[in-house]
Every structure is written in C-alpha cells, then in structure tokens.
Amino acid sequence: MKKGIIILGSSNSNGDTYKAASFVSQQMNYSIIDLKTKNISEFDYEFKNRDDDFHPLIREIVNQYDFIIFATPVYWYTMSGILKTFLDRISDCLKIEKETGRKLRGMEMAVLSCGSDKQLKNGFHMPFVETSKYLGMKYIADVHCWVENDTLPDVVETKLKDFINQIQ
Ligand SMILES: Cc1cc2nc3c(=O)[nH]c(=O)nc-3n(C[C@H](O)[C@H](O)[C@H](O)COP(=O)(O)O)c2cc1C
C-alpha cells in the first residue's frame, strides 16, 4: 500500500474540495494537509521567506510519503492561488533545498479538482502534468468533482471510487 498524503489548496478549509478530499482520505486512510492553515508566502528570488512553513512541510512530505494528491477547487478555470503558491515554492527545492528536490523524483502524484461546473476546460491538468515531468514525478490520475446541496452526488462518489482504484 502506498503511503500518500492529500494536499488541500482551498480557500475554504471545510468547503466542497474538502468534502471530496475527505471521501478519498477516509477510503484510503490518507491524511489531509490544509495549506490554508500554513504560512507559505509567494516565491521569492532572494529566498527571504525561507523560514516560513514551506521548507518543513515539503521535507515532511518527501520524507514520509511516496504519493501526493493535490486537491484544488477550480477558481477562474485553474487551480487555486493557494495551491499555485505551494507549487511555485517547489522552485526553492531546485535552488536551496536541493536534497529535498531530489527526493521528489520518482514520487507519484494525482489531482482532485472541485468546481461548480461538471466539466473542466481543456488544459486544466497541463500545469500538473508538466510539473510532474519536470520534477521526475509520475502523474497517475485525476478526478473532477462537484457538490450539490452540500453533499457529493452519487455520480461523483462513483467517480471518486474509480479514481481510488486507479491510484491504489
Ligand atoms: C474565485 C472563484 C472562482 C471560481 N471559478 C470557477 C470556475 O472557473 N469554474 C468552476 O467550475 N467553478 C468556479 N468556481 C466555483 C468553485 O469552484 C466551486 O464552488 C467549488 O466547489 C468551491 O470549492 P471550495 O469550497 O473548496 O472553495 C469559482 C469559485 C470562486 C470562489
């Protein structure tokens, strides 16, 4: 069994993306790291933010897990700003946290998205696919979800079960 972690990048810690992420978390026994509770600032070319929460968090992830599920709402057709900031900071691992960066190689990733639309626009997954290639990670699967009346509809639960089967 892979040891995985869900990285939640929503502006709402208990929102729709959390609901879908929780379904996966419960079925797979994966923990959720809520980026909203972390102090992670935007990429800085001078690395003046090196003492914020990013470096301890990414070290914990590469040292304890071999599979990452990025869980993001769709905000303006793309991933959330919180998650984009986290991905931007992975650039630190190419410059000043190189040992950590090397450990990303060979790790697996998947993407869980949640939007009000049932379909994503073309290209939504491209930044994840290309980032995984650049970092030497393996892109395994993705799933798109939505919530109706505050609950995951049956069709979304079925999609999530298929997703779980793909990533196990
Ligand atoms: C700033 C913002 C932008 C949004 N843009 C989109 C969008 O482009 N496409 C879409 O399907 N839903 C869009 N939505 C709706 C959210 O993706 C949807 O409500 C989602 O379930 C929210 O998840 P959350 O509770 O984790 O934030 C947007 C919502 C917000 C707040």
The ligand as a Tripos MOL2 file, in Angstrom:
@<TRIPOS>MOLECULE
LIG
   31    33     1     0     0
SMALL
NO_CHARGES

@<TRIPOS>ATOM
      1 C1        -12.9300   32.8650   -7.0060 C.3       1 LIG1
      2 C2        -13.7780   31.7340   -7.5360 C.ar      1 LIG1
      3 C3        -13.6680   31.3920   -8.8670 C.ar      1 LIG1
      4 C4        -14.4090   30.3060   -9.3680 C.ar      1 LIG1
      5 N1        -14.2310   29.9360  -10.6610 N.ar      1 LIG1
      6 C5        -14.8190   28.8010  -11.1130 C.ar      1 LIG1
      7 C6        -14.5470   28.3170  -12.4230 C.ar      1 LIG1
      8 O1        -13.8210   28.9040  -13.1930 O.2       1 LIG1
      9 N2        -15.1530   27.1530  -12.8010 N.ar      1 LIG1
     10 C7        -15.9900   26.4570  -11.9760 C.ar      1 LIG1
     11 O2        -16.4880   25.3970  -12.3660 O.2       1 LIG1
     12 N3        -16.2630   26.8900  -10.7300 N.ar      1 LIG1
     13 C8        -15.6910   28.0470  -10.2750 C.ar      1 LIG1
     14 N4        -15.9080   28.4800   -9.0060 N.ar      1 LIG1
     15 C9        -16.8010   27.6880   -8.1350 C.3       1 LIG1
     16 C10       -15.9950   26.7570   -7.2410 C.3       1 LIG1
     17 O3        -15.0200   26.0440   -7.9680 O.3       1 LIG1
     18 C11       -16.9100   25.7280   -6.5930 C.3       1 LIG1
     19 O4        -17.9090   26.3930   -5.8400 O.3       1 LIG1
     20 C12       -16.1290   24.7880   -5.7130 C.3       1 LIG1
     21 O5        -16.9700   23.7200   -5.3420 O.3       1 LIG1
     22 C13       -15.6140   25.5150   -4.4700 C.3       1 LIG1
     23 O6        -14.8020   24.6570   -3.7100 O.3       1 LIG1
     24 P1        -14.2890   25.1310   -2.2570 P.3       1 LIG1
     25 O7        -15.4920   25.1180   -1.3560 O.co2     1 LIG1
     26 O8        -13.2550   24.1360   -1.8550 O.co2     1 LIG1
     27 O9        -13.7340   26.5190   -2.4520 O.co2     1 LIG1
     28 C14       -15.2610   29.5880   -8.5030 C.ar      1 LIG1
     29 C15       -15.4010   29.9830   -7.1670 C.ar      1 LIG1
     30 C16       -14.6560   31.0450   -6.6830 C.ar      1 LIG1
     31 C17       -14.7770   31.4400   -5.2340 C.3       1 LIG1
@<TRIPOS>BOND
     1     1     2 1
     2     2     3 ar
     3     2    30 ar
     4     3     4 ar
     5     4     5 ar
     6     4    28 ar
     7     5     6 ar
     8     6     7 ar
     9     6    13 1
    10     7     8 2
    11     7     9 ar
    12     9    10 ar
    13    10    11 2
    14    10    12 ar
    15    12    13 ar
    16    13    14 ar
    17    14    15 1
    18    14    28 ar
    19    15    16 1
    20    16    17 1
    21    16    18 1
    22    18    19 1
    23    18    20 1
    24    20    21 1
    25    20    22 1
    26    22    23 1
    27    23    24 1
    28    24    25 2
    29    24    26 1
    30    24    27 1
    31    28    29 ar
    32    29    30 ar
    33    30    31 1
@<TRIPOS>SUBSTRUCTURE
     1 LIG1         1 GROUP 0 **** ****
